[in-house]
Amino acid sequence: MAQDEGSKTQHINVVRTGPRGGSPILFIHAVSLDLTWWDHQFSAFATDHDLVAFDLPGHGVSPSLDGPYTFDALATVAAEVIAALDTGPAHVVGISVGGMVAQTLALARPDVVRSLTLVATLCTLPDPVREAMRERARVARADGMAALVSPTLERWFPPVFRAGRPDMLDRAAKSVLRHDPVVYAEMWEMIAGLDLEARISTIACPTLVVAGAEDVNAPVAAGQRMADLIPGASLHILSGVGHFPPLEAPHAFNERLRAYFDSQ
């Protein structure tokens, strides 16, 4: 990832690049990954935007949380990262669990969020999915991360992408294998309790929802539900794309993101 500085904010690993001035763009990654997975966006936007990304606690080189993993705790970390920039509110882009953290942040600290981009994420879950996530946590605790690599890659990427990008599958597999199984389990137990549906209608900032048409984790219907509930929100669907639009279709994703930021 292109960057011109690295820093620690409250012991959280943060990178920042691009020209200062205006509202920064803050990127929040998915479970088991780290800030380097935003490399396509940093390459595309670094010449004309103030860009910031951070490793969630227990991911990348950020230490684990001292207490339990909750969305409120992770939103507090994100708010501290924004406050340390001393720039005012940020455009917040979150994918998967990062999008859940972003929603929580907008609800708890609307003063630090200029806009939201919610990518491949949800605001609530049906009960069978909650149980599947708790089972994922149980497997991590009992069998370690090796048992989770294959099913994780199948959930994340559509067959065409898996067949055509073995390099990305290798990178993702290694990222999952490196992850602390205890942190992984606590993250999925946290996600299993996600229930923001009754609250997100109070989000007042501009919001873009992005969904991959082939995403089995956060299907288009879930994205449409968030767009329907958040006042003024819009939904953008990327065809042929699974759970990682910024990686699978970076050009199309970045074009939509740029148009959205230019409209703010």
C-alpha positions as semicolon CSV with decimal commas, in nm:
position;residue;x (nm);y (nm);z (nm)
1;M;0,000;0,000;0,000
2;A;0,130;0,343;-0,095
3;Q;0,184;0,557;0,209
4;D;0,394;0,845;0,328
5;E;0,375;0,789;0,699
6;G;0,281;0,533;0,960
7;S;0,182;0,607;1,317
8;K;0,031;0,465;1,631
9;T;-0,294;0,608;1,764
10;Q;-0,380;0,465;2,102
11;H;-0,150;0,172;2,005
12;I;-0,356;0,115;1,689
13;N;-0,162;0,084;1,363
14;V;-0,259;0,369;1,131
15;V;-0,137;0,468;0,785
16;R;-0,205;0,798;0,614
17;T;-0,122;0,933;0,271
18;G;-0,232;1,197;0,022
19;P;-0,262;1,575;0,045
20;R;-0,391;1,727;0,366
21;G;-0,694;1,950;0,362
22;G;-1,063;1,876;0,341
23;S;-1,233;1,577;0,494
24;P;-1,018;1,261;0,506
25;I;-1,139;0,922;0,389
26;L;-1,115;0,654;0,658
27;F;-1,116;0,287;0,552
28;I;-1,219;0,002;0,787
29;H;-1,137;-0,353;0,675
30;A;-1,300;-0,696;0,721
31;V;-1,242;-0,977;0,973
32;S;-0,905;-1,158;0,939
33;L;-0,766;-0,896;0,702
34;D;-0,581;-0,569;0,764
35;L;-0,539;-0,220;0,625
36;T;-0,325;-0,337;0,331
37;W;-0,635;-0,476;0,160
38;W;-0,728;-0,119;0,065
39;D;-0,422;-0,094;-0,163
40;H;-0,630;-0,041;-0,480
41;Q;-0,810;0,251;-0,318
42;F;-0,490;0,406;-0,186
43;S;-0,337;0,386;-0,534
44;A;-0,644;0,544;-0,694
45;F;-0,712;0,826;-0,448
46;A;-0,373;0,915;-0,296
47;T;-0,299;1,195;-0,541
48;D;-0,601;1,405;-0,447
49;H;-0,745;1,285;-0,116
50;D;-0,630;1,259;0,244
51;L;-0,648;0,882;0,302
52;V;-0,637;0,696;0,632
53;A;-0,665;0,327;0,716
54;F;-0,607;0,136;1,036
55;D;-0,576;-0,220;1,157
56;L;-0,868;-0,319;1,377
57;P;-0,759;-0,438;1,723
58;G;-0,614;-0,788;1,699
59;H;-0,563;-0,755;1,322
60;G;-0,250;-0,670;1,125
61;V;-0,005;-0,521;1,374
62;S;-0,260;-0,367;1,609
63;P;-0,278;-0,529;1,954
64;S;-0,595;-0,694;2,075
65;L;-0,853;-0,508;2,280
66;D;-0,798;-0,513;2,654
67;G;-1,166;-0,594;2,709
68;P;-1,441;-0,776;2,523
69;Y;-1,496;-0,722;2,153
70;T;-1,808;-0,511;2,099
71;F;-1,917;-0,285;1,817
72;D;-1,919;0,006;2,060
73;A;-1,555;-0,064;2,153
74;L;-1,446;-0,082;1,789
75;A;-1,642;0,232;1,702
76;T;-1,461;0,408;1,987
77;V;-1,128;0,307;1,832
78;A;-1,240;0,447;1,496
79;A;-1,353;0,771;1,661
80;E;-1,013;0,805;1,832
81;V;-0,835;0,755;1,500
82;I;-1,045;1,032;1,344
83;A;-0,993;1,263;1,642
84;A;-0,616;1,216;1,619
85;L;-0,621;1,343;1,260
86;D;-0,740;1,683;1,384
87;T;-0,932;1,741;1,061
88;G;-1,295;1,730;1,166
89;P;-1,536;1,462;1,042
90;A;-1,427;1,195;0,794
91;H;-1,580;1,008;0,505
92;V;-1,598;0,655;0,650
93;V;-1,576;0,353;0,419
94;G;-1,632;0,014;0,585
95;I;-1,649;-0,331;0,431
96;S;-1,816;-0,634;0,592
97;V;-1,757;-0,602;0,968
98;G;-1,596;-0,266;0,891
99;G;-1,934;-0,154;0,760
100;M;-2,098;-0,267;1,082
101;V;-1,844;-0,068;1,281
102;A;-1,907;0,230;1,052
103;Q;-2,282;0,216;1,116
104;T;-2,221;0,197;1,491
105;L;-1,983;0,491;1,468
106;A;-2,237;0,703;1,278
107;L;-2,498;0,627;1,543
108;A;-2,274;0,686;1,844
109;R;-2,059;0,972;1,713
110;P;-2,235;1,147;1,425
111;D;-2,008;1,446;1,483
112;V;-1,705;1,259;1,342
113;V;-1,873;1,112;1,030
114;R;-1,923;1,328;0,721
115;S;-2,049;1,041;0,504
116;L;-2,079;0,663;0,505
117;T;-1,996;0,407;0,240
118;L;-2,122;0,068;0,352
119;V;-1,972;-0,211;0,144
120;A;-2,081;-0,577;0,146
121;T;-2,232;-0,546;0,491
122;L;-2,554;-0,583;0,690
123;C;-2,746;-0,415;0,970
124;T;-2,904;-0,731;1,116
125;L;-2,905;-1,109;1,071
126;P;-3,160;-1,391;1,061
127;D;-3,134;-1,637;1,349
128;P;-2,991;-1,927;1,143
129;V;-2,706;-1,701;1,028
130;R;-2,638;-1,593;1,386
131;E;-2,600;-1,958;1,484
132;A;-2,371;-2,026;1,187
133;M;-2,146;-1,743;1,303
134;R;-2,134;-1,878;1,656
135;E;-2,040;-2,216;1,509
136;R;-1,760;-2,045;1,317
137;A;-1,631;-1,912;1,647
138;R;-1,652;-2,255;1,807
139;V;-1,449;-2,410;1,524
140;A;-1,179;-2,145;1,561
141;R;-1,149;-2,210;1,935
142;A;-1,150;-2,589;1,898
143;D;-0,958;-2,652;1,575
144;G;-0,766;-2,334;1,494
145;M;-0,760;-2,126;1,179
146;A;-0,651;-2,399;0,935
147;A;-1,000;-2,552;0,957
148;L;-1,155;-2,224;0,843
149;V;-0,946;-2,132;0,540
150;S;-1,129;-2,327;0,269
151;P;-1,487;-2,240;0,374
152;T;-1,386;-1,877;0,424
153;L;-1,246;-1,841;0,071
154;E;-1,557;-2,005;-0,075
155;R;-1,779;-1,756;0,108
156;W;-1,566;-1,456;0,017
157;F;-1,503;-1,504;-0,356
158;P;-1,723;-1,625;-0,645
159;P;-1,601;-1,928;-0,844
160;V;-1,487;-1,722;-1,143
161;F;-1,268;-1,500;-0,926
162;R;-1,127;-1,800;-0,737
163;A;-1,035;-1,966;-1,066
164;G;-0,879;-1,656;-1,220
165;R;-0,692;-1,508;-0,923
166;P;-0,504;-1,781;-0,736
167;D;-0,263;-1,512;-0,616
168;M;-0,543;-1,335;-0,429
169;L;-0,666;-1,664;-0,284
170;D;-0,315;-1,738;-0,162
171;R;-0,288;-1,394;-0,005
172;A;-0,628;-1,428;0,163
173;A;-0,556;-1,781;0,287
174;K;-0,231;-1,669;0,448
175;S;-0,408;-1,377;0,612
176;V;-0,670;-1,608;0,763
177;L;-0,405;-1,855;0,881
178;R;-0,209;-1,580;1,057
179;H;-0,513;-1,458;1,247
180;D;-0,540;-1,520;1,622
181;P;-0,818;-1,780;1,666
182;V;-0,928;-1,623;1,994
183;V;-0,969;-1,279;1,836
184;Y;-1,140;-1,441;1,537
185;A;-1,385;-1,622;1,766
186;E;-1,462;-1,308;1,965
187;M;-1,520;-1,110;1,647
188;W;-1,770;-1,363;1,514
189;E;-1,947;-1,388;1,847
190;M;-1,979;-1,010;1,836
191;I;-2,109;-1,018;1,479
192;A;-2,363;-1,286;1,574
193;G;-2,526;-1,027;1,800
194;L;-2,551;-0,755;1,531
195;D;-2,888;-0,581;1,545
196;L;-2,888;-0,222;1,419
197;E;-3,197;-0,241;1,198
198;A;-3,425;-0,050;1,437
199;R;-3,171;0,233;1,478
200;I;-3,016;0,310;1,141
201;S;-3,310;0,523;1,030
202;T;-3,161;0,790;1,262
203;I;-2,836;0,808;1,061
204;A;-2,837;1,156;0,914
205;C;-2,519;1,171;0,704
206;P;-2,507;1,096;0,329
207;T;-2,482;0,720;0,279
208;L;-2,387;0,498;-0,013
209;V;-2,446;0,123;0,009
210;V;-2,244;-0,101;-0,224
211;A;-2,336;-0,465;-0,279
212;G;-2,185;-0,740;-0,491
213;A;-2,446;-0,924;-0,696
214;E;-2,279;-1,258;-0,616
215;D;-2,221;-1,193;-0,245
216;V;-2,359;-1,479;-0,034
217;N;-2,251;-1,316;0,294
218;A;-2,419;-0,977;0,250
219;P;-2,673;-1,030;-0,029
220;V;-2,820;-0,750;-0,235
221;A;-3,145;-0,770;-0,038
222;A;-2,955;-0,683;0,280
223;G;-2,797;-0,384;0,107
224;Q;-3,136;-0,273;-0,023
225;R;-3,277;-0,296;0,328
226;M;-3,011;-0,060;0,463
227;A;-3,061;0,180;0,172
228;D;-3,435;0,179;0,238
229;L;-3,394;0,248;0,611
230;I;-3,124;0,518;0,605
231;P;-3,275;0,848;0,491
232;G;-3,145;0,952;0,150
233;A;-2,921;0,646;0,110
234;S;-2,861;0,490;-0,230
235;L;-2,767;0,136;-0,332
236;H;-2,508;0,054;-0,599
237;I;-2,486;-0,308;-0,718
238;L;-2,175;-0,446;-0,888
239;S;-2,252;-0,738;-1,118
240;G;-2,040;-1,052;-1,105
241;V;-1,884;-0,945;-0,776
242;G;-1,881;-1,126;-0,442
243;H;-1,794;-1,008;-0,093
244;F;-1,498;-0,783;-0,182
245;P;-1,595;-0,523;-0,444
246;P;-1,286;-0,305;-0,372
247;L;-1,063;-0,601;-0,458
248;E;-1,263;-0,793;-0,717
249;A;-1,371;-0,492;-0,926
250;P;-1,145;-0,208;-0,813
251;H;-1,192;0,013;-1,119
252;A;-1,573;0,003;-1,107
253;F;-1,576;0,040;-0,730
254;N;-1,333;0,332;-0,732
255;E;-1,525;0,510;-1,007
256;R;-1,846;0,491;-0,805
257;L;-1,666;0,598;-0,489
258;R;-1,506;0,897;-0,661
259;A;-1,838;1,012;-0,804
260;Y;-1,992;0,982;-0,458
261;F;-1,719;1,185;-0,288
262;D;-1,729;1,447;-0,563
263;S;-2,100;1,493;-0,493
264;Q;-2,046;1,569;-0,123
